[in-house]
Amino acid sequence: MSSSPEKKRDSYDEDVGAVLSESSDYEVLRPEVRQAAENQLVRKLDFRLLPTIVAIFLMNYIDRVAVTAARLKGLEADLGLTDLQYDTVVAILYASYCPAQIPSNMILNYVTRPSFYIGTCVVIWGLTSALTGVTKNFAGILVCRVFIGLPEAAFYPGAIYLLSRWYTRRELAFRSAILYAGLLVSNAFGSLWAAGILGNMDGKMGIAAWRWLFYIEGAITIIIGLMSMWLLPDYPNNTRWLTSVQRHLAQVRLAEDAGEADQDSQEASIFGGLLMAIKDPKVPIFMLMCCSQLLGLSFVNFFPTLTATLGYSTTVTLLMAAPPWILATISTLINAWHADRTGERFFHQTAWWWVVMVGYIISLSTMATPGRYFSLFLMTTGYCGFTLTLVWVANAIPRPPAKRSAAIGLVNGFGNLGNLMGSYIWKSDWSPKYQQSMIIALCGLAFASFLSFVIRYILIRENKRMDQQEMDLMHGPERERIEEAAKLEGITFEEAIRRRKGFRYLY
C-alpha cells in the first residue's frame, strides 16, 4: 500500500477519473440513482455468477472424491489395489493439483476471457473423470488422477480471484461462502448421489456400479463446463452480458473500495505479480497456515470411511454422512454473512478450528456411536473457517490484481499440500479408532491457529501505521489545505478528514 495518504488520495482520484473518462454515462453515479444501480448490478451478478460457480464446485469436489465412495463398492478389489496403492491414488491428485494452481491463477489474470478458460478446464476434468471408469489397473487410475488434478487446479483459486474482481471487501466473504457451500453440499448430497448409483447400477449392462459412478459424474461435469462458458462473466471492462453503464459502475465500485483502480500497470509482467507476492511476508505465513489447516481438516477425504466406523451398511453409512455436511453448509453461510457485516476475520475463521479440535477430543475419548457421530458434526464445521481463508488473503493483499492473483494461487496451492500429507495419516491400520490420525490433525489446527494470530497482529500493526500517517495531516500546512478544501466544498473539517481516510485491512 502507499506510504503517503496524500499520494494515495491523488492516485484514487486519478484512477476513478480514468475509469469515468471512458464513458459519458455519468448519470448512474449521481447519489439519487447510484444505490439503485449498484443493487441491480450486484443482483445480476448474484443470480448468474454464483449459481454457476456453485454448480461447478459441486462437480469439482464430487469428481475429486468419487474414488472414496467407489472404494466402498469394489474399486480396490477390481483394480487389485493394496492399501498403500489406494492411498497413493488419493494423494497423487494433489501432487498435480497443488503446484498447478500458481501458474493457473497467473494465467487467469492475463487472459481476457476467464469464462472460456475456466469452462474449458471444467470440460477437461469431466472427460478425465469419466475415463477413470474404464481403468483396469493401478497405473491406469493413477494417470487419470494426475490429469484430473491439473484442470481442477484452475477452479477454486480462480473462482475466488474472479469474485474479488467483482465484489467489494464487505461483499466478498458471503459470496465466497456461497461458493464453498457447493463443496459442503457436495459432501452431503454427493454421498446420497453415490449411494443411489452404487446401490442401483451394479451390473447394469455388465458394468460395475463404481464404474457407473465415474461415467455419470463425468458426463454431467462436461455439460456444466460447456454451459459455464456462456454463463460466467469475464472482467468488469469486457463482460458481454452487462451494459456499458454497468461495466463502468463495476469498475468504479472496486476503485472506491481500495482507493485505487483494480487493474495492473501497463509495465506489469506475468511474473511481476508472483515476485511481489513472494516478497510480501504475509503470503508465506498464509501459505503455512492454509497447509496446516488442511492437514487438520484432511478427514474430509475419508469421511465415508470414518462414518463406516459406526458399524452400519454401505448405503446407511453414505446416508448418515449427509447430515453433518448440511449443518456445516448452514453454519458457513451464517458465519460468512456475519463476517461481512462486522468486517472481522480472525475469530470468524479460527474459532471454528477450535470446534473441530473439540470434535477430535470427543472421538479420542469414546467409541460409543452417539458420541462419535456427534463428533463428526463438530468436525465438519471446520470448513466454516476454511471458507474465509482465501477471502482474508484477497482482503489483506488487495492490489494490484496480479499480486492478489498470485497470492491466492500460492496460498491455496501450497495449502493443499496439507491434503496431500493428510492422505497418508488416515491409515486403515489405525482404524476404527484413528487415534494417531486425530492427534496429528489436532496439532495441525493448533499450529494454524497460532499463524492466524500472527497475521492478525501484522494487519493491526499496519492499520495503526496508516492511522498515524493520517493523523499527521491534522497539523501544520496540510491541515490548512484540508480546511480550505472543506470550505470550498461546503462541508465540515471532520467530514473532509473522513473522506480522506484511506484503505484499512480487515482482521
C-alpha positions as CSV (number, residue, x, y, z in Angstrom):
1,M,0.0,0.0,0.0
2,S,1.1,3.6,-0.5
3,S,3.1,5.1,2.3
4,S,1.7,8.5,1.8
5,P,-2.0,9.2,2.3
6,E,-1.9,12.4,0.1
7,K,-0.3,10.4,-2.8
8,K,-2.9,7.6,-2.2
9,R,-5.7,10.1,-2.4
10,D,-4.3,11.6,-5.6
11,S,-3.9,8.1,-7.0
12,Y,-7.5,7.3,-6.1
13,D,-8.9,10.4,-7.8
14,E,-6.8,9.7,-10.9
15,D,-7.8,6.1,-11.1
16,V,-11.5,6.7,-10.6
17,G,-11.3,9.6,-13.1
18,A,-9.7,7.4,-15.6
19,V,-12.5,4.9,-15.3
20,L,-15.1,7.5,-15.7
21,S,-13.4,9.3,-18.6
22,E,-14.0,6.3,-20.8
23,S,-17.8,6.8,-20.8
24,S,-20.3,9.7,-20.8
25,D,-22.7,7.7,-18.6
26,Y,-22.2,9.9,-15.5
27,E,-25.9,9.8,-14.5
28,V,-25.5,6.4,-12.8
29,L,-23.0,7.9,-10.3
30,R,-25.4,10.6,-9.0
31,P,-26.3,9.8,-5.4
32,E,-30.0,9.6,-6.1
33,V,-29.6,6.8,-8.7
34,R,-26.2,5.2,-7.6
35,Q,-27.5,2.9,-4.9
36,A,-30.3,1.5,-7.0
37,A,-28.0,0.9,-10.0
38,E,-25.4,-0.7,-7.8
39,N,-28.0,-3.0,-6.2
40,Q,-29.2,-4.0,-9.7
41,L,-25.7,-4.8,-10.7
42,V,-25.0,-6.9,-7.7
43,R,-28.2,-8.8,-8.1
44,K,-27.4,-9.5,-11.7
45,L,-24.1,-11.0,-10.7
46,D,-25.6,-12.9,-7.8
47,F,-28.2,-14.6,-9.9
48,R,-25.8,-15.5,-12.8
49,L,-22.3,-15.8,-11.4
50,L,-23.0,-17.5,-8.1
51,P,-25.2,-20.4,-9.2
52,T,-22.8,-21.2,-12.0
53,I,-19.7,-21.5,-9.8
54,V,-21.6,-23.4,-7.1
55,A,-22.7,-25.9,-9.7
56,I,-19.1,-26.2,-10.9
57,F,-17.7,-26.5,-7.4
58,L,-20.3,-29.2,-6.7
59,M,-19.0,-31.3,-9.5
60,N,-15.4,-30.3,-8.8
61,Y,-15.4,-32.0,-5.4
62,I,-17.7,-34.9,-6.3
63,D,-15.3,-35.8,-9.1
64,R,-12.3,-35.4,-6.9
65,V,-13.5,-37.6,-4.0
66,A,-15.6,-40.1,-6.0
67,V,-12.8,-42.6,-5.5
68,T,-13.5,-42.7,-1.8
69,A,-17.2,-43.7,-2.4
70,A,-16.1,-46.1,-5.1
71,R,-13.9,-47.8,-2.6
72,L,-16.9,-49.0,-0.7
73,K,-18.2,-50.9,-3.7
74,G,-15.3,-52.9,-5.0
75,L,-12.8,-50.4,-6.7
76,E,-9.8,-51.8,-4.7
77,A,-10.7,-55.4,-5.5
78,D,-11.5,-54.9,-9.2
79,L,-8.2,-53.0,-9.8
80,G,-6.1,-55.2,-7.4
81,L,-5.0,-52.2,-5.2
82,T,-3.1,-52.6,-2.0
83,D,-3.7,-50.2,0.9
84,L,-0.6,-48.2,0.0
85,Q,-1.6,-48.0,-3.7
86,Y,-5.1,-46.8,-2.7
87,D,-3.5,-44.1,-0.5
88,T,-1.3,-43.1,-3.4
89,V,-4.3,-42.9,-5.7
90,V,-5.9,-40.4,-3.3
91,A,-2.7,-38.4,-2.8
92,I,-1.4,-38.2,-6.3
93,L,-4.2,-35.9,-7.4
94,Y,-2.8,-33.2,-5.0
95,A,0.7,-33.7,-6.5
96,S,-0.6,-32.1,-9.7
97,Y,-3.4,-30.1,-8.2
98,C,-1.3,-28.1,-5.8
99,P,1.6,-26.8,-8.0
100,A,-0.7,-26.2,-11.0
101,Q,-2.8,-23.6,-9.1
102,I,0.0,-21.0,-9.1
103,P,0.6,-20.7,-12.8
104,S,-3.1,-21.2,-13.5
105,N,-4.0,-18.1,-11.5
106,M,-1.2,-16.1,-13.1
107,I,-2.6,-17.1,-16.5
108,L,-6.2,-16.3,-15.4
109,N,-5.1,-12.7,-14.5
110,Y,-3.9,-12.2,-18.1
111,V,-6.5,-13.9,-20.2
112,T,-9.2,-11.6,-21.4
113,R,-12.0,-14.3,-21.2
114,P,-11.8,-16.2,-17.9
115,S,-15.2,-17.7,-18.8
116,F,-13.7,-19.7,-21.6
117,Y,-10.6,-20.6,-19.6
118,I,-12.5,-21.9,-16.6
119,G,-15.2,-23.6,-18.8
120,T,-12.5,-25.4,-20.8
121,C,-10.8,-26.7,-17.7
122,V,-14.2,-28.0,-16.4
123,V,-14.8,-29.9,-19.6
124,I,-11.3,-31.5,-19.5
125,W,-11.6,-32.7,-15.9
126,G,-15.1,-34.0,-16.6
127,L,-13.8,-36.0,-19.5
128,T,-10.9,-37.4,-17.4
129,S,-13.2,-38.3,-14.6
130,A,-15.4,-40.3,-17.0
131,L,-12.3,-42.1,-18.3
132,T,-11.5,-43.2,-14.8
133,G,-14.4,-45.7,-15.2
134,V,-12.6,-47.6,-17.9
135,T,-9.3,-48.1,-16.0
136,K,-8.2,-51.7,-15.4
137,N,-5.2,-51.4,-13.0
138,F,-3.2,-49.2,-10.6
139,A,-1.3,-47.5,-13.4
140,G,-4.4,-46.5,-15.3
141,I,-6.3,-44.9,-12.4
142,L,-3.1,-43.2,-11.3
143,V,-2.7,-41.5,-14.6
144,C,-6.4,-40.4,-14.5
145,R,-6.0,-38.9,-11.1
146,V,-2.9,-36.9,-12.1
147,F,-4.8,-35.5,-15.1
148,I,-7.9,-34.7,-13.1
149,G,-5.8,-32.6,-10.7
150,L,-4.3,-30.4,-13.4
151,P,-7.5,-28.8,-14.8
152,E,-9.2,-28.8,-11.4
153,A,-6.4,-26.5,-10.2
154,A,-7.9,-23.7,-12.3
155,F,-11.2,-23.6,-10.5
156,Y,-11.3,-22.8,-6.7
157,P,-8.4,-20.2,-6.5
158,G,-9.6,-19.0,-9.9
159,A,-13.2,-18.6,-8.7
160,I,-12.1,-16.7,-5.6
161,Y,-10.0,-14.4,-7.8
162,L,-12.9,-13.9,-10.2
163,L,-15.2,-13.0,-7.3
164,S,-12.6,-10.5,-6.0
165,R,-12.7,-8.8,-9.4
166,W,-16.4,-8.1,-9.0
167,Y,-17.3,-7.8,-5.3
168,T,-16.1,-5.3,-2.7
169,R,-14.4,-6.4,0.6
170,R,-17.6,-6.2,2.5
171,E,-19.4,-8.4,0.0
172,L,-16.8,-11.0,-0.7
173,A,-16.9,-13.2,2.3
174,F,-20.6,-14.1,2.0
175,R,-20.3,-14.7,-1.8
176,S,-17.3,-16.9,-1.3
177,A,-19.2,-18.8,1.4
178,I,-22.0,-19.4,-1.1
179,L,-19.3,-20.8,-3.5
180,Y,-17.9,-23.0,-0.8
181,A,-21.4,-24.2,0.2
182,G,-21.2,-26.0,-3.1
183,L,-18.4,-28.1,-1.7
184,L,-20.2,-28.7,1.6
185,V,-23.4,-29.6,-0.2
186,S,-21.4,-32.0,-2.5
187,N,-20.2,-33.8,0.6
188,A,-23.8,-34.2,1.8
189,F,-25.6,-34.9,-1.4
190,G,-22.6,-36.4,-3.1
191,S,-22.9,-39.2,-0.6
192,L,-26.6,-39.5,-1.3
193,W,-25.9,-39.4,-5.0
194,A,-23.2,-42.0,-4.7
195,A,-25.5,-44.2,-2.6
196,G,-28.1,-44.1,-5.3
197,I,-25.7,-45.0,-8.1
198,L,-23.8,-47.6,-6.1
199,G,-27.0,-49.2,-4.8
200,N,-28.9,-49.4,-8.1
201,M,-26.5,-49.5,-11.0
202,D,-24.4,-52.5,-10.1
203,G,-24.3,-55.0,-13.0
204,K,-26.3,-52.8,-15.4
205,M,-25.1,-53.5,-19.0
206,G,-22.5,-55.7,-17.3
207,I,-20.7,-52.7,-15.7
208,A,-19.7,-52.5,-12.1
209,A,-21.5,-49.8,-10.0
210,W,-18.3,-47.9,-9.2
211,R,-17.6,-47.5,-12.9
212,W,-21.1,-46.1,-13.5
213,L,-20.3,-43.6,-10.7
214,F,-17.4,-42.1,-12.8
215,Y,-19.3,-42.2,-16.1
216,I,-22.3,-40.4,-14.8
217,E,-20.5,-37.8,-12.8
218,G,-18.0,-37.1,-15.6
219,A,-20.8,-36.6,-18.2
220,I,-22.7,-34.1,-16.0
221,T,-19.4,-32.2,-15.4
222,I,-18.8,-31.9,-19.1
223,I,-22.3,-30.5,-19.7
224,I,-21.9,-27.9,-16.9
225,G,-18.5,-26.9,-18.3
226,L,-19.9,-26.1,-21.7
227,M,-22.8,-24.1,-20.2
228,S,-20.4,-22.1,-17.9
229,M,-18.6,-20.6,-21.0
230,W,-21.8,-18.6,-21.6
231,L,-22.9,-18.1,-18.0
232,L,-19.7,-16.9,-16.3
233,P,-18.7,-13.2,-16.5
234,D,-15.3,-12.1,-17.7
235,Y,-13.9,-8.9,-16.2
236,P,-15.7,-5.6,-15.4
237,N,-14.3,-4.0,-18.5
238,N,-15.3,-6.6,-21.1
239,T,-18.2,-8.8,-19.8
240,R,-20.6,-9.2,-22.8
241,W,-23.9,-9.5,-20.9
242,L,-23.6,-6.2,-19.0
243,T,-24.4,-2.8,-20.3
244,S,-21.6,-0.2,-20.7
245,V,-23.1,1.7,-17.7
246,Q,-22.9,-1.4,-15.6
247,R,-19.4,-2.2,-16.6
248,H,-18.2,1.3,-15.6
249,L,-20.1,1.2,-12.4
250,A,-18.4,-2.2,-11.6
251,Q,-15.0,-0.6,-12.1
252,V,-15.8,2.5,-10.0
253,R,-17.1,0.3,-7.1
254,L,-13.8,-1.5,-6.8
255,A,-11.7,1.6,-7.3
256,E,-13.5,3.3,-4.4
257,D,-13.3,0.1,-2.2
258,A,-9.5,0.0,-2.1
259,G,-8.6,3.6,-3.0
260,E,-7.1,2.7,-6.4
261,A,-8.2,1.1,-9.6
262,D,-8.4,-2.7,-9.8
263,Q,-6.0,-3.0,-12.7
264,D,-2.3,-3.7,-13.3
265,S,0.1,-1.2,-14.6
266,Q,0.9,-1.3,-18.3
267,E,4.5,-2.3,-17.5
268,A,3.4,-5.3,-15.3
269,S,4.6,-8.7,-16.5
270,I,3.1,-12.1,-15.8
271,F,5.8,-12.9,-13.3
272,G,5.8,-9.5,-11.7
273,G,2.8,-10.3,-9.5
274,L,4.4,-13.6,-8.4
275,L,7.5,-11.8,-7.3
276,M,5.5,-9.1,-5.4
277,A,3.5,-11.9,-3.6
278,I,6.6,-13.8,-2.6
279,K,8.2,-10.7,-1.2
280,D,5.2,-9.9,1.0
281,P,5.8,-11.5,4.4
282,K,2.1,-12.1,4.9
283,V,1.9,-14.5,1.9
284,P,4.3,-17.3,3.3
285,I,2.5,-17.1,6.7
286,F,-0.8,-17.5,4.9
287,M,0.7,-20.5,3.0
288,L,1.8,-22.3,6.1
289,M,-1.4,-21.5,7.9
290,C,-3.5,-23.0,5.0
291,C,-1.3,-26.1,4.7
292,S,-1.6,-26.7,8.5
293,Q,-5.3,-26.1,8.4
294,L,-6.0,-28.5,5.6
295,L,-3.8,-31.2,7.3
296,G,-6.1,-30.7,10.3
297,L,-9.2,-31.0,8.1
298,S,-7.9,-33.9,6.0
299,F,-10.6,-36.2,7.4
300,V,-12.8,-34.9,4.6
301,N,-11.3,-37.3,2.0
302,F,-12.0,-40.2,4.4
303,F,-15.4,-39.1,5.7
304,P,-17.3,-42.1,4.4
305,T,-14.7,-44.4,5.9
306,L,-15.0,-42.6,9.3
307,T,-18.8,-42.8,9.1
308,A,-18.4,-46.5,8.4
309,T,-16.7,-47.0,11.8
310,L,-20.2,-46.5,13.3
311,G,-20.9,-50.0,12.1
312,Y,-23.7,-49.7,9.5
313,S,-24.1,-51.0,6.0
314,T,-22.7,-49.2,2.9
315,T,-26.0,-47.5,2.0
316,V,-26.8,-46.4,5.6
317,T,-23.2,-45.2,6.0
318,L,-23.5,-42.9,3.0
319,L,-26.9,-41.6,4.1
320,M,-25.5,-40.9,7.6
321,A,-22.6,-38.9,6.1
322,A,-25.0,-36.3,4.7
323,P,-26.5,-34.5,7.9
324,P,-23.1,-33.3,9.3
325,W,-22.4,-31.5,5.9
326,I,-25.9,-30.0,5.8
327,L,-25.2,-28.4,9.3
328,A,-21.7,-27.2,8.0
329,T,-23.3,-25.6,5.0
330,I,-25.8,-23.6,7.1
331,S,-23.2,-22.6,9.6
332,T,-20.8,-21.5,6.8
333,L,-23.4,-19.2,5.3
334,I,-24.3,-17.6,8.6
335,N,-20.7,-17.2,9.7
336,A,-19.7,-15.5,6.4
337,W,-22.7,-13.2,6.4
338,H,-21.8,-12.1,9.9
339,A,-18.1,-11.7,8.9
340,D,-19.2,-9.3,6.1
341,R,-21.4,-7.4,8.4
342,T,-18.7,-6.9,11.0
343,G,-15.6,-6.8,8.8
344,E,-14.0,-9.2,11.3
345,R,-11.9,-12.1,10.0
346,F,-9.7,-13.8,12.7
347,F,-12.4,-15.2,15.0
348,H,-14.8,-16.0,12.1
349,Q,-12.0,-18.2,10.7
350,T,-10.1,-19.6,13.7
351,A,-12.8,-20.2,16.2
352,W,-14.3,-23.0,14.0
353,W,-11.0,-24.8,14.1
354,W,-11.3,-24.9,17.9
355,V,-14.7,-26.5,17.4
356,V,-13.1,-29.2,15.3
357,M,-10.4,-29.8,18.0
358,V,-13.2,-30.4,20.5
359,G,-14.7,-32.9,18.0
360,Y,-11.4,-34.7,17.8
361,I,-11.1,-34.8,21.5
362,I,-14.6,-36.4,21.8
363,S,-13.7,-39.0,19.2
364,L,-10.4,-39.8,21.0
365,S,-12.4,-40.3,24.2
366,T,-15.1,-42.7,23.1
367,M,-16.1,-45.3,20.6
368,A,-19.8,-45.0,21.6
369,T,-21.9,-44.4,18.5
370,P,-23.8,-41.3,19.7
371,G,-20.5,-39.6,20.8
372,R,-18.6,-40.5,17.6
373,Y,-21.5,-39.4,15.4
374,F,-21.8,-36.1,17.3
375,S,-18.1,-35.5,16.8
376,L,-18.5,-35.8,13.1
377,F,-20.9,-32.9,13.2
378,L,-18.3,-30.8,15.0
379,M,-15.5,-31.8,12.6
380,T,-17.4,-30.7,9.5
381,T,-17.8,-27.2,10.9
382,G,-14.1,-26.6,10.4
383,Y,-14.8,-25.7,6.8
384,C,-16.7,-22.6,8.1
385,G,-13.2,-21.3,8.8
386,F,-11.5,-22.5,5.7
387,T,-14.2,-20.7,3.6
388,L,-12.7,-17.4,4.8
389,T,-9.0,-18.2,4.2
390,L,-8.7,-17.0,0.6
391,V,-11.2,-14.2,1.3
392,W,-8.8,-13.0,4.0
393,V,-5.9,-13.3,1.5
394,A,-7.8,-11.2,-1.0
395,N,-8.6,-8.6,1.7
396,A,-5.0,-8.5,3.0
397,I,-3.4,-8.3,-0.5
398,P,-5.9,-6.3,-2.5
399,R,-3.8,-4.6,-5.1
400,P,-2.5,-4.9,-7.8
401,P,-4.6,-7.7,-9.3
402,A,-1.5,-9.6,-10.5
403,K,-0.2,-9.8,-6.9
404,R,-3.5,-10.8,-5.5
405,S,-4.0,-13.5,-8.1
406,A,-0.5,-15.0,-7.5
407,A,-1.0,-14.8,-3.7
408,I,-4.3,-16.7,-3.9
409,G,-2.7,-19.3,-6.1
410,L,0.3,-19.6,-3.8
411,V,-1.8,-19.9,-0.6
412,N,-4.3,-22.4,-1.9
413,G,-1.7,-24.4,-3.9
414,F,0.8,-24.7,-1.1
415,G,-2.1,-25.1,1.4
416,N,-3.4,-28.2,-0.4
417,L,-0.1,-30.0,0.4
418,G,-1.9,-30.4,3.7
419,N,-4.5,-32.6,1.9
420,L,-1.6,-34.5,0.3
421,M,0.0,-35.2,3.6
422,G,-3.4,-35.9,5.1
423,S,-4.0,-38.7,2.6
424,Y,-1.4,-40.8,4.4
425,I,-2.4,-40.2,8.0
426,W,-5.8,-41.9,8.0
427,K,-4.3,-45.4,7.7
428,S,-6.6,-48.4,7.7
429,D,-4.1,-50.0,10.2
430,W,-5.3,-47.3,12.7
431,S,-9.0,-48.0,12.2
432,P,-11.5,-48.0,13.7
433,K,-10.3,-45.5,16.4
434,Y,-7.9,-43.5,14.2
435,Q,-6.4,-42.0,17.4
436,Q,-3.0,-41.3,15.8
437,S,-4.7,-39.6,12.8
438,M,-6.8,-37.3,15.0
439,I,-3.8,-36.3,17.2
440,I,-1.8,-35.3,14.1
441,A,-4.8,-33.4,12.7
442,L,-5.4,-31.7,16.1
443,C,-1.8,-30.5,16.2
444,G,-2.2,-29.1,12.7
445,L,-5.1,-27.0,13.7
446,A,-3.3,-25.7,16.8
447,F,-0.4,-24.5,14.7
448,A,-2.8,-22.9,12.1
449,S,-4.4,-21.0,15.0
450,F,-1.1,-19.6,16.0
451,L,-0.2,-18.5,12.5
452,S,-3.7,-16.9,12.1
453,F,-3.0,-14.8,15.3
454,V,0.4,-13.7,13.8
455,I,-1.4,-12.5,10.6
456,R,-3.9,-10.6,12.7
457,Y,-1.1,-8.9,14.7
458,I,0.6,-7.9,11.4
459,L,-2.6,-6.3,10.0
460,I,-3.4,-4.5,13.2
461,R,0.1,-3.0,13.2
462,E,-0.2,-1.9,9.6
463,N,-3.5,-0.2,10.3
464,K,-2.0,1.7,13.2
465,R,0.8,2.8,11.0
466,M,-1.7,4.2,8.4
467,D,-3.7,5.8,11.2
468,Q,-0.6,7.7,12.4
469,Q,0.2,8.8,8.8
470,E,-3.3,10.3,8.5
471,M,-3.1,11.9,12.0
472,D,-0.1,13.8,10.7
473,L,-2.5,15.5,8.3
474,M,-4.2,17.2,11.3
475,H,-1.3,19.5,11.9
476,G,0.7,22.2,10.1
477,P,0.3,23.3,6.4
478,E,-1.6,20.2,5.5
479,R,-4.4,21.0,7.9
480,E,-4.8,24.4,6.4
481,R,-5.2,22.9,2.9
482,I,-7.8,20.5,4.2
483,E,-9.7,23.3,5.9
484,E,-9.6,25.4,2.7
485,A,-10.9,22.5,0.7
486,A,-13.7,21.8,3.2
487,K,-14.8,25.4,2.9
488,L,-14.9,25.2,-0.9
489,E,-16.9,22.0,-0.8
490,G,-19.3,23.3,1.9
491,I,-18.5,20.5,4.4
492,T,-17.0,20.4,7.9
493,F,-13.4,19.7,8.5
494,E,-14.3,16.3,10.1
495,E,-16.2,15.3,7.0
496,A,-13.2,16.2,4.8
497,I,-11.0,14.1,7.0
498,R,-13.4,11.2,6.8
499,R,-13.4,11.4,3.1
500,R,-9.6,11.3,3.1
501,K,-9.5,8.2,5.3
502,G,-7.8,5.6,3.2
503,F,-7.8,1.8,2.9
504,R,-7.7,-0.3,6.1
505,Y,-7.0,-4.1,6.4
506,L,-9.8,-6.3,7.7
507,Y,-8.6,-8.6,10.5
